[in-house]
Amino acid sequence: MMGALDADALLKNISQLGLNATELQAAPAEAYAGAPLPPPRPVPFAPDAQRVGRERLRQWRQKAPAAAMEKYLELRKKYEDAGVAIQLIKFDDLRADWPDAEIDYAFTVARALGCRGITCEPPLSHTRKLGQFAEKHQLMLGYHGHTEVWNTEAFAGPGSWEQAFKYSRYNGANIDIGHFTAGNSTSPLPFIRQYHDRITNLHLKDRRIKNGPNVPWGQGDTPIRDILQVMKREHYTFMATIELEYPVPAGSDVMSELQKCVRFIEGAVVSA
């Protein structure tokens, strides 16, 4: 998953890495469509600018012009022509307290981009209403997990996702296998096996148990290789998304480290 660059630069990098699918952050997609994006966080010197910018974006989303939707279709074609499917779009802050028109907008964008669903990070209590919108649009919602297993509103332990699953068949799980390992101090593989039909995608990273740090792949406690091999053997169709969150070593750069991750995946799949 990449989000900081513009959509064209992202496509160039994705193609350079030899990947054929992506989970795209909303910001580069919306910037391509002409949305008035708020200033990036943090903005400690201008908190009002963040609030005003967020409200401008909200108003634009609820009345998004037809030209914006044409731009989303154009972006989808550009990616597909390059052999890259935008399988998911991530609206980080999607919440049940958004205006209904703004929630509908998020699903409309996902549909225009050819996505299988939306990934997001709402509190658990918001997923009943969001699941109703997912049902209406017949697109999956993948709730992203972190490590706060003590927080009943957070997606961290298996029970949080299981509760959301009860609310709607379109409520799914975006399992960050590194966070799951760190927060639960156990492998996410049993959960993946049990609920593979509810998983929108995995985020691949390596962390150590007991809320340990992110480390280069293969140096932590996250069973990345085992998970990739099970995905291949069981013919799971959900996407595994590379997340580069360990510190880039001195003398290297982001693209070089991403290439290492790609080679790790290739090696694991070949040996499955």
N, C-alpha and C positions, 0 to 999 in steps of 0.2 A: 504494500500500500504506500502510495506517495501522495503528498499533498501540498508541499510548499512551493513547487514550481508551477509555471503556467501549463495549460493542458497540452500545448504543442511540444514544449520541452520534456514533459513527462512521457509523451508518446515516443519521442526520440530515445530516451533512456530505456524505456520498457523494451523497445525493439532491439536496442543494442545488447540488452541482457538476454535476448532470445525468448522472451516470455510471450504467451499468447492470450493472457487474460489479466484483468486488474480489478481491484476494488478502489474506486476513485473517490477521493475526498470531494465534498460538495463545493468547496471554495474555488478550485480551478475550473470546475464545470460551470459554476455560476458566473465567474469572471468572464469566461468565454461567451456566455449568453448575455453579458452586459449588465449584470446585477450590480447595484451600488454596495459593494462589500464594506463592512465596518473595518476600522483599522485593526491590525493584528494585535493580539494580546502578548505580553502585558503592555498597558499604556498608563503607567503610574502617574505621569504628569498630566493626563487628560482623561479622567474616568468618564466625564460627561460625553466626550467624543465617542467612546465605546457604546454608551447607551443610545445616543442619538443615531449612531451608525447602525446599530442593531435594529432600531425602530424603522429606519429608512428601508433596510433590507426586508423587514417583515411586511411593510406596506407594498413594496415592489413585488414580493412573492405572491401576495394575495390578488394582485392585479397584473400578473406577469403578461406582457404583451405577446401577441401571436408571433412577433419577430423573435422573441426569446426562445419559444418552443422550436421555431425553425432552426435556431442556432444549436439547440440540443440535438436535433436530428442530424444537422451538419456535422457536429462533433462525433456522434455515433458512427456516421459513415466514414469519417476520416480515420477513426480507430479501426473499424472493421476492414477498410481497404488496406490497412497496414497489417492485418492479421491479428488484431488485438480486440478481444471482446470486453466491454465494460460490464462485468457480471454483477457488480454491486456498486452502489453509491453510498457514501457515508455522510449522513447528517448527524454530526456528533451530538448536537443539542436538541434533537427531536424530542418533544415532550407532549404529554396529553394536554397541558395547559396552553399550547399553541392555539391560535384561532383555527377553527375547522378548515377554513379556506387555505391556510398555510400548510396544514397537514396534508390536505388533498394535493397541494402543489408539489410536495416532496414526492408523492407517489406518481404524479403525472410526469415529473422529471425522470424518475426511475424508468417508467414505461417508455418514454421517448428515447432514452439512452440504451434501451434493450436490456435492462438489468433484470436479474432474477429476483432482486429484492433490495432492501435498504438495511444498512447496519447503523446502529445508534447506541447511545448510552443513557437511557432514561432510568429513573428509579423504578423498582419493581411495581410499585403501586400504580404507575402510569400505564402499565402494559395491558390492562383490561380494555381501556378505551382505544389505545393504539392498535390493539389486536382487532378491534371492530373495523377500524379503517383499513387494516391489512386485508381483512376478509372482504370488505367492499371492493378493494382494488385487485384482490387476488394476487398479491405479491407478498413474499415473506419479509418479516422483520427479524434481523439477527441482532440479539442483544449482546453487547460486548462485555466480556468479563474482566475483572481486576482482581485484587488480592484481599479485599476487606471482608473476610468471611464472617466477621462479627457484626457486620452491618446488614440488617434485615432488608434494607432497600437496595443494596448493591447486588450485582451479579458477580458472585465469586465462588460460592459453594454450589454443588449440584441442586440443592433444594430450591434455589432462587429460580433457575431456569424451569424446573419441574412445575413450579407454581404458575409461571407465565404460560407454559404449555397448556395448562388447564383452562386458561382464559380464551385461547383461540388456537385453532390448528395452524394459523399463519404466524404465530409467535414462534421464533426459532432462536438458535444459539450461535453466537459468533465466539467461538472458544479460543481465547488467547492461551496457548498451551504453556507458555512460559509463566504467565501470571497464575494460571491454575496450579501449576507445580509449586510455585513459590508460596502461594497463599494457603493451599491445602496440604502441602508437604507430601503429595502423592501424585501418581501418574494420572493424567486425564484420559488415558486410553480406555478404561472400562466405561466411563461416561460416553465417550465417543462411540464405542461399539453399541451401547444400549440405545443411544438417541441419534444415530447417524442420519435418520430420515428427517430430523428436525434441525440439523446443523446447516447454516448458510455458508459458513467458511471457517477455517482455522487461521489464526495468526501464529506464524512460526517464529519462535525465538527460544533461546536457551537461558534458563535461570536456575539458581540453586534453591533448594528447599528452605523453609523457615524464613521466607521473605528475603532470600538471598539476592545478589545482584544479577544483572544481565551479563552474560559472558559470551565469548565467541562460541559458535555452534560446536557441540561435541565436548565442551569443557564443563558443562553444568549437569544438572540432574533431570532435565527435561528429555524424555525419550523421543526426540525428534525422528531419529532413524526408524524406530519401531513403528511410530505412528504413520510415517510415509509408506512403509512397507505394507501395513494393514490396509491403508487406503488403496494401494494398488491391488492387493490380493482380493479384497472385498468389492472392488469396482465402485468405490464411493465416488459420487459425482460432484460433491461440494469442492470448492476451491481452497487451496492452501496458499495463504498470502505471506510473503516474506516481510518481516518487520525488522529493520536494522536498528537495534536499540543498545547494543553494547558499544563502548567507546571505540572510536576508530583509532587503531594503533598509529603510533608515530611513523611517518614515512609512507602511510597508506592514504586512501581517500574513500569516500562513500561508494563510488562505483566499483572500485576494486574489491571492497568488502562484500558488496552485493553479488559480485561475480563468484566469490568464494561460497556464498550461500547457495547460489544456483548449482555450482559444482557439487556441493554437499547433497543437494536434493537428487541430482542425477546419479550420484554414486549410490545413494540409498535405494532408489527405485530400480536401478540396474541389478542390484544384488538381491532384490526381493524374490 
